[in-house]
Amino acid sequence: MKKVTISTLMKWKAEGRKFASSTAYDASFAQLFEQQEMPVLLVGDSLGMVLQGKPDTLPVTTEEVAYHTRCVRAGSPNSLLMLICHS
């Protein structure tokens, strides 16, 4: 898969092209999505509830999201990564 960038998404929008995205928290799932040419992967503070068993996203730190983002990037070097975090 060719590297996906913001410019890629803008081009696709102009062309009316639709695409899928999914959430990934680790290199293993990111690699599976990369093999399926998933252009956009989301990494978010929801990892607190999904992976850490927390009741909500508030205790999740920026450092934890950054760590999981690095893991996802390792598994998917070409997908565009979007981070979703509370402020």
ChimeraX attribute file (.defattr): number of C-alpha atoms within 10 A of each C-alpha:
attribute: neighborCount
match mode: 1-to-1
recipient: residues
	/A:1	13
	/A:2	10
	/A:3	11
	/A:4	16
	/A:5	15
	/A:6	9
	/A:7	9
	/A:8	14
	/A:9	17
	/A:10	12
	/A:11	12
	/A:12	13
	/A:13	12
	/A:14	9
	/A:15	9
	/A:16	9
	/A:17	10
	/A:18	8
	/A:19	11
	/A:20	9
	/A:21	15
	/A:22	13
	/A:23	19
	/A:24	26
	/A:25	24
	/A:26	19
	/A:27	18
	/A:28	15
	/A:29	17
	/A:30	25
	/A:31	20
	/A:32	14
	/A:33	21
	/A:34	19
	/A:35	12
	/A:36	10
	/A:37	15
	/A:38	21
	/A:39	23
	/A:40	22
	/A:41	25
	/A:42	18
	/A:43	22
	/A:44	23
	/A:45	23
	/A:46	20
	/A:47	20
	/A:48	19
	/A:49	15
	/A:50	13
	/A:51	9
	/A:52	11
	/A:53	9
	/A:54	14
	/A:55	10
	/A:56	13
	/A:57	17
	/A:58	14
	/A:59	12
	/A:60	19
	/A:61	14
	/A:62	13
	/A:63	9
	/A:64	14
	/A:65	21
	/A:66	15
	/A:67	13
	/A:68	19
	/A:69	22
	/A:70	15
	/A:71	18
	/A:72	25
	/A:73	20
	/A:74	15
	/A:75	20
	/A:76	29
	/A:77	16
	/A:78	19
	/A:79	25
	/A:80	19
	/A:81	21
	/A:82	14
	/A:83	13
	/A:84	12
	/A:85	15
	/A:86	11
	/A:87	5
